[in-house]
Amino acid sequence: MAEFDLIARIRTCAGSDRRDVVLGIGDDAAVLSVEPGMQLVACVDTLNAGVHFPVDTQPSALGWKALAVNLSDLAAMGAQPCWALLSLSLPSAECPSVEEVIAGLTHLARLHGVALVGGDTTRGPLSLTVTALGQVPAGTALVRSGARIGDAIVVTGNLGDAAAGLMLATGQVVAQSHAVSETLRKRLDYPTPRVAAGIAVRGIASASIDVSDGLLADLGHVCAESGVGAAIDLESVPLSAEILSALPRHMAQLLALSGGDDYELCLTVPREHLETALVALRGAGCAPHLVGRVTAEPGVQVLDAAGMDVTPRQRGYEHFS
């Protein structure tokens, strides 16, 4: 199939009726209208076969996840997603099914009112790069540098499921039931970007990040940017029933701390606003958990029920380690 036929197929699959798209797919660049009083928030992520997803991943999951990881970044900033661009590298125009990839991406896009407005296609190793654009009212974006000593540390949901799903997908462990395996694999392949949660705590949370590389690694970025430290209560880190049925508790806890790919939000919240934040997060469809506190001592520590330091050596995923 010729490249422009492929682009035409993508354009057909990715229709949108957003009025702020002045010019979308089909020209050299998109033309978009940003609302008055708003600031543009932009992010980009790449998914490569064998690095970010198993080679047997369904094409629709590829499209979903490629957009989801970007919407998660916008969520961490408290931004409302608006537009996306897709750069797609394929071994051939039929592998994987372009329609299924775009269907997965546009399904998630429509859930969040996002328009696919352009991108690029090329022949090469299977890879998807999405650039996502959103908006926030001027001066209200959540950032990593706002955490203060004494703030509560909150996560928006269970951690470790995606990493457990990857272990199941690669045969490192075997689940006791098909239902458990399917649930954990779905958490890996179809992450839920916490867009509503990020918007709900805008103006309440002091700092925010999404958990993509692991709780310890990502919270460490917040601490470094804010000039503070953190103490995590190991027994407060939320674990699903599925991960506990698939793995020993100590392994499940390690994945929750450093496995990554969860795309939950990790937030720091001033103590006086904690209950307000928890109510707002529940209203946004999350099951938030208080997992620790911001401290003066640099670094991120994990403490057991007796207050002993049990911080694992592995803190998260690193591409070039």
N, C-alpha and C positions, 0 to 999 in steps of 0.2 A: 504494500500500500504506500502511495506517495505521501510525503510529509503533510502537504496541505489538505489531503483527504483526511488524514488523521486529525488535524486541527479542526476540520469541519465537523468530524464526529464528536470531538470534545465540546465544541461550541453548541452543538445540538443537545448534548446531554446536560449542559451546565447553564441552561437559561435562567435568568433572574429578572425580577421586576423592580429592583431597587431604583428609586427615582434619582438618587445621587450618583448613579453611574451614567455619566454623560456619553462616554464611549468605552465599550468593553472589548471583548475578544474580536480580533479581526484586523486591528490596526497595529502600528509599530509600538504603541503604548496606550495604556488606559487613561482616560480623563475622568476625574472624580471630583465631587463637590464636598468639601468639609463644612460642617455646620458652623455658624458664627458662635464664637465663645468657646469653641472646642479645640483641643490639641490632638494631633495625630500621634498614634502609638504604632510602631512597626516592629516586626520580628520575623526571623527566618530560621527554618530548621530543615535538615536533610536526613532522609532515611535511606540507608544503603542495605542491599540484600546481604544477609549473613552477618551484618554488624548490628543493625537495629531491628531486624525481624528475621525469623526462621524462613528458610527458602520455601516451605510448604504453606506459608501464610496465604489466606484467601485474597484474591485481588480486591474485593470490596473492602476488606480490612485494611489493605495498604492505603487506599484512598482515604478511608475514615481516619486512620491513625496519623497520616501525613498532615491532615488539617488539625486533628485534635491536639497534637503536641504544640502547635502554634497558638491555637485558641487558649490552651492552658497558660502560655506565656502572657497573652493579653489579659487573661483572668487574674494572673498574679499582679498585674499593674492596675487592676480595677477598671479595665477598659471594656467598652462595648464593641465587639467585633463587627466589622462592616464589609471588608473586601479581602480577597485572596488571589494570589497568582501561583501558578503551578509550573515548575520545570520538571519535565518527565523524560527520563532516559530509559530506553527499552531495548532489549536484545533484538526484538523485531516488533512490527506494528501489531502483531497478534499475541504477543507473549509478554506479560499476562493480558487478559482481556481488557482492552481499554475501556469498554463500556462499563465493566464491573468496577474497575478502579475509580472511574468518574462517578459512578452511581454511589459508591461508598462515600466519596468526598462530598458530593452534593447532598446526600441524605443528611449528613451532619451539618453542612452549610445551611440548609434550609431550616434546621432546628434552631439555628442562631441568627437567621436573617442575613447570612453572608453571601455575597455575590462573587463568583469566580470571574475575574475580569481580564485575565491574560496569562501569559507565561511563555514556555518554550518546549519544544519536543526535539529529541535527538536520539540517535542510535548509539547504544553502549551498554555497559553493565546496568542491571536494574537499579534505579535510584529515583527517588521522588524528593524534590525540594519545594517547599511551600513558603511563600512570603505572605504574612497576614497583616492586615492594617485595621486599626480600630480607633475609637475616639474616647476621650475623657474630657469633662469640663476642665477648663484651664486651671492648672495648679493643684489638681486633686489626685493625680496618679499615685498609686501605691509604689513604694520603692524599697530597696534593701537596706538603706542607710538610716532608717528611722527608729530602730530598736533602742530601748533605754533600759538601764538596770532596774530590775524589779518587774518588768513586763512579763505577762503570762505568754507561754508558747502553746499555740493551738494548731491542730491539724484537722482537716475537713472530713477525714474518713479513714477507713482501714488501710494499713500499709503492708507491703510485702506480697500481695496477691499476684501482681504482674511478674515479679521475679520467680515466684513459685510456678506460675504458668509457663515461664520459659524453661524451668528445670523439667517440667512435665513434657513439654514439647520436644526437648532435646534428649529425653530418655534418662535423665539423671536420677529421677524419682518416678515412682508409679503410684497413682492415686488409687484409693480403695474403691472408688466408685466412678462411673462415667460422669455422673452429675457434678461431682467435685472437680474432675478434670476439665469439664466444659466451662464451669464457672470461672476457674482460675485462668484458663486460656482466653476466655472472653475479656477478662481484666487486662490481659496483655495486649490483645489485638484490637479491642474497642474501648480505649480509655475514655472516661467521662471528664471533659474539661469543665472546671468549676467556675464558669463564667458568671452565673448569677451570684455565687458566693463572693467573688471578687468585687462585684459591684455593690453587694449588700454591706460589705465592711469598709467601703471607701469612706474616709473621714472618721473611722473608728479604730481600725488597726494602725499600728505604728510602722510596721514593716511587713513585707510579703515576698514569698518566692514559691514557685511550684516545685514539687518533689519529683524531679526527673532523673537525677543521678543517685538518689538516696537521701534519707532524712539528714544524716550526719553531715554529708558533703554539702548539701544545699543550705542547711541551717548554718553551716560554717561560713558560707558566702555572706549571709546576713550579718553574722557576727563580725566578720572581717570588715565589711563596709560600714558597720555601725560602731566599731571600736569597742565591742563588748564580748562577753562569753555566754555560754548557755549550759544549763544542767537539765538533762532529760531523765525523767523517772521511767525506768525500763518497764515496770509493770503497768504503766499508764498508756503505753504505746498500743493503739488499737489493732487487734488481729481478728480476722474473720473466722467463722466456724470452719470454713472450707480449708484454709491454710493449716489450721490446727489439726484437721483430720488427715491431711496429706503429709505433714512433717512433724517431727518432734518440736516441742515448744521452743527450745533454745535455738533451733535452726530457723523457725518461723520468726523469732525475734531478731535474729541477725539479718534476715532478708528485709524485715520491716525497717531496720535501721540503715541498711546500706545497699539494698538490692536495686532500688530505682525503678523507673518506668511506671510509678503509681499515678502521677499527675494529679495528686491531691495538692491542696495549698497548705503551706506552713506559714502561720501568721504570728506576729508578736502583737500583744494587745495590752495597753495600760490596764492595771488591775481595776481601776475605777470604772472602766468600760467593758470589763470581761463579760458580765451577764448580758449586756446589750449586744455584744458581738455574738455570743452563743445563740441568743434568740434570733438574731438576724441570719445567722448561718443555717439554723434549723428551718427558718422560713424560706431559705434558698434551696432547700432539698438536701441538705447535708446532715451528717451525724458527727458533729464536732467533738473533739476530745482535747482536754487540757493535758499536755504531756510534759510540761516543764516550765522553767523560768529563765529569764535573762539575768546573767550574773556579771560581776566585774572582772572575774578571772578569765583571761583570754582562752579561746578554744571551746570545744563542745565536749562535755563529759556526759557519760551515761552512768546513772547510779541505780543500784539494786534496792530492794526493800529495806535493807539495813543501812543504806547510805554509802555503801562501798562502791568505789570506782570500778566499773566493769566495761569500760569503753573498748569496743573491738578495734583491732588494728585496721581492718577493712572498713573504710568510711563511705565508699561509694564507687560508682563506675568512673573510670578515667580512660579516655580514648588512647592516650599516648603513653600510658604507664608500662 
